[in-house]
Amino acid sequence: MGKNSRVCRNSEKGLMQFCFLYSMKMILSAKSHGALFVFAYFWGIVAFSQDILWNFDSIAEVAPAPWAANGMPGFVDGGKSIECNNGIFSYIQETRHSFFNLNFRGAKFAAREYNIMEMKFYASAPGKIILYYIAEGGEMAAMDTPIVTCMGWNEYEVNLSEQTFGKHYHSKVDEVKKTTSWGGNSQTICGIRIDPWFEAGTSVKFDYIKFVAADSECGLNSEFTGNLVCNSSFEACSNPGVPDHWGTFHWGVWQDTACNDFDQWRSLWTPDRQQKFHGKQSFSITLVKKGRQDDYRLTSCQISISPGTHTFSAYLKGEKEDMRVMMEILDGWGGALKKKIVTLSKQWERYSFSEHLQGSMVMLSISPLDLGTVWIDAVQLEYGEAATPYHLSTLDAPINTEQPVRYGVAMKKPVIDGTLNQSEWENANVFQLHRNSGRGKVVHPTQVFLQADSDNLYIGLECTQPLINSFHGNLMPRDSQLWRGKDSIQIFLSPHQNAKPYFLFISDWMGNRFDSRSCNPDWDGFWQVQSTRFNGGWASEIAIPWALLKQRSDNSTIWRINICRENKAGNENTALFPVHGTFHTPRRFGRLESVPGVQLDEIMLDLLQTEIVNTACGQYDLILRLNNRKETKRQLKIITTLISSDTQDTIPAQTEIEIPANREITTTVRELHLQENDKYLTIQVEIYEGATLCATEIKKIFRQPDFRFELHPDLSFYSDESTLDIRARSLFQPDSGDLIQLKILDKNNQPITEATMAPDAVHSLDLSKLEAGIYQLQASLLNQSGKRLAYTVRDLVKMPPAPVETKLDLGNKCLLSSGKPMIPIAIIWEKGLDTLSIKTLETMKNLGFNSISILIRPSTNLEQIKIFLDNIEKVGLKCFFLFWIRSPDERHLKTMRAFITKFQSHPAILAWKTLDEPDGWGGEAFAEKAYQFNKQLDPYRPSMINFTPNQNFHRTLPSDIRCLDHYPVPDQDMMEIPFMVEAMARSGLPTWIILQSTGNAYFYYREPSAKEFDFMTISSLINGASGF
């Protein structure tokens, strides 16, 4: 191919880059002698130096073609079943030689004005094509070297200025004659001819044929040049009255106006069907009080861009002349980049400004500055120095409409060693990643090799990285946050058409691994990856078993897929299917064709639970809960591998079991001897029936509490209580005759009391003679013969009474306020305390809230805090203070000391929220230090840590209350919330959840609906949550 490069690209469809071309028609007709003719022609004039694109999306009609009148016929010879559906031109090859022409009607352009000709081409079998360019007189010139194609979708980028073309040939079949040589950069072109050579029966499809102007800013991979703003005319409102992708720029609650009189606020910030420039409605903002512009500003969600000059425009009008409006471009987190104040008239007019933007994300904001009503419509952000006619964005498409990708069939299983051996990957289909914004030349290319066999999907990667020699690091624990590193690959796969749930596999240049199911990292899978470096980059080989993804529904042969690269070192995000935002956007994932149609339901086993049981100090059993969904009994081989969290040593073991038909069983598969410093364990499970892998899982198992056994005093600590109740509860149905042996030891490990009790019974102890201190509770579950089945340990704490105490009911896993059970229903207030009036607090109370969460920063005014605490006490609310710690900096501990010392005696404070999302701010060591520091300052209130789903140590950090924030709407799977809450609740501590009530901000393009919010609340409650 010489300097032609093969690239398989998938891009957003529907982008007609005709500029001055006014319309397009595709005419298909059948002529005599079995010949089928395809002819595309254009009305209008082509402007020089503008990109020209055919993507077959705008088919005006299918009718006989006036081919003879054009003087330059277009035809397909020997094809049949011609179709033009959903923007794809396709036919089935009936003879080995077929070809067709695409011609301009009354339009010409000079080849020298166009450096690149691009074409996307699909074939169901390998073959080749010859490309011709048609001159004014009907002469054609063929590229000297045919383009060799592989099976599946291919894209070719041909550099016209560097090509050598053969002799002229006249396009009339009966008048072939040689002429002089034709240089591709010197002739006037009126059409192109595509001459495919495939075996008979091959399915052939074309989409996206484009000439790129020589002076185009975009260069290669530059297909997206339209409106970047989603829902730019405010037509889509998933929640009534709130346009998708637009909000008031908030995370928590900002507007006390909205809180105090929601109905009035909504009447002032609302879509308007009476006044509109485009579509069915515009958006109106009415400012009734000066100085409150931020309460009413209209702000977009994050918009993905590529660096370059952009133009922001909108149609605006005011209810009176000379009303002023602020138009702003913000960075992805709300910082101002460029602003302009415009003066409106009473008529719809367009206002715009341009700015050179860096980075990858921006937001747009429009806010009124004067009292009265303004209307907003037809917002546009586009590449370039001037506004072009307004168009809706193609990003508004509800799902990705790209053509599916297919994998090659692996002739042999590749050795997963990080080296892409040609003999192992020669049948792989090859793809390139594109800028995630959909526009601009990729600076650090990534080549993807895709192939599969009946067992695995294989993905090979070659990543250009000129800084690779400066990368240093060590292998990290599994599920470390690799996306925060220098360079990583993220693979998204889902066996479901709506991509929910989806599975995420991340690796990097060192071969580290992270995996999750719809952002739940508790899910781990058995898959292979190895990475190696080469001069100027790194390579990776990955094998993912089909059985791992547990396809149970429709056994579809089309899955959803995306492959993305987060290259922080090179400041570039790329994707196989650009999602124009966060990679976790499943509606824009592509489709993977021809997944093996094996009846996975028939061969798969449900691995329902993997747990360890503490049988003695340092001794454990590994237990599996399995479900056989087949109608026959099965002989299974189970291989388990224990991986130490500290040493990474592996200890394999194998056992065989028989499982009855249609039965669920719990079985012990091995004994374990663990070290005390192992905070959690990693268990790798592989279950085979014969040679078939039926189920596999890799799971982190946290050692406390015990799977079968739960022991706790009824309170988190004791002060003035005269007695305590100790509950030892079996978490499964105990056998008749099982007993619990209980011991209480002092600080010198000497027994204070011993007792024997039945499972689920209560043992009471007189506390009056017990001195303040920390005691140890030990309990053993014994069978009738005295064998220990399970063993667990807990602390018992007694302290001197204090004026203000908040205790935890460990039996019911809830908080006690003034000695009474309380389920906190709290609202998070992020804006300054000066906006939090008595009226607003009373509104919260009347709406059903019983508490409020406030952020504490080093700059927080302590006098305002005192006023706030007194006010909420008057209203009858409680509060939780969050220390805004965002780095392992000692000054944060000084802020904590000053604050707790000053206010710890105030009765309105229920608990301290020590850390928020500590996975990204200082790590495990600092989180433990901050917790211990907090407890030393105030041991009488619980200290809470709020975790994201990405915590891989979320049951090992010290915390009195465990809290989860997970925001699944709109792109994640809400069904993961019950699993996450249940996993955290098994710590034996009260578990709270921060429910997602936010949206229409940042990368959440809408808020949850009422039904979605109900589901998140109720499912969390059922699975153990006791605070919201």
Beta strands, then each sheet from edge to edge (+ up, - down):
strand 1: 5-7
strand 2: 21-30
strand 3: 36-44
strand 4: 52-54
strand 5: 79-85
strand 6: 88-93
strand 7: 100-103
strand 8: 109-110
strand 9: 114-123
strand 10: 127-135
strand 11: 139-143
strand 12: 147-149
strand 13: 152-159
strand 14: 165-170
strand 15: 178-181
strand 16: 188-197
strand 17: 203-213
strand 18: 246-247
strand 19: 269-272
strand 20: 282-287
strand 21: 298-300
strand 22: 303-304
strand 23: 308-318
strand 24: 324-331
strand 25: 336-343
strand 26: 349-357
strand 27: 361-368
strand 28: 372-383
strand 29: 408-409
strand 30: 429-432
strand 31: 434-435
strand 32: 446-452
strand 33: 456-464
strand 34: 487-494
strand 35: 503-508
strand 36: 513-517
strand 37: 528-534
strand 38: 537-545
strand 39: 559-567
strand 40: 572-575
strand 41: 590-592
strand 42: 606-616
strand 43: 619-627
strand 44: 634-644
strand 45: 650-659
strand 46: 664-673
strand 47: 680-689
strand 48: 692-702
strand 49: 709-713
strand 50: 723-730
strand 51: 739-745
strand 52: 751-757
strand 53: 762-766
strand 54: 773-782
strand 55: 788-798
strand 56: 806-809
strand 57: 814-817
strand 58: 820-822
strand 59: 826-829
strand 60: 851-856
strand 61: 878-883
strand 62: 909-916
strand 63: 943-947
strand 64: 961-965
strand 65: 991-994
strand 66: 1025-1027
sheet 1: 1+ 13- 9+ 17- 4+
sheet 2: 1+ 13- 9+ 17- 6+ 5-
sheet 3: 2+ 3-
sheet 4: 7+ 16- 8+
sheet 5: 7+ 16- 10+ 11- 14+ 15-
sheet 6: 7+ 16- 10+ 12-
sheet 7: 18+ 21- 27+ 22-
sheet 8: 18+ 21- 27+ 24- 25+
sheet 9: 19+ 20- 28+ 23- 26+
sheet 10: 29+ 32+ 30-
sheet 11: 29+ 32+ 33- 38+ 37-
sheet 12: 31+ 40- 39+ 34- 35+ 36-
sheet 13: 31+ 40- 39+ 41-
sheet 14: 42+ 43- 46+
sheet 15: 45+ 44- 47+ 48-
sheet 16: 49+ 50- 53+
sheet 17: 52+ 51- 54+ 55-
sheet 18: 56+ 57- 58+
sheet 19: 59+ 60+ 61+ 62+ 63+ 64+ 65+ 66+
end
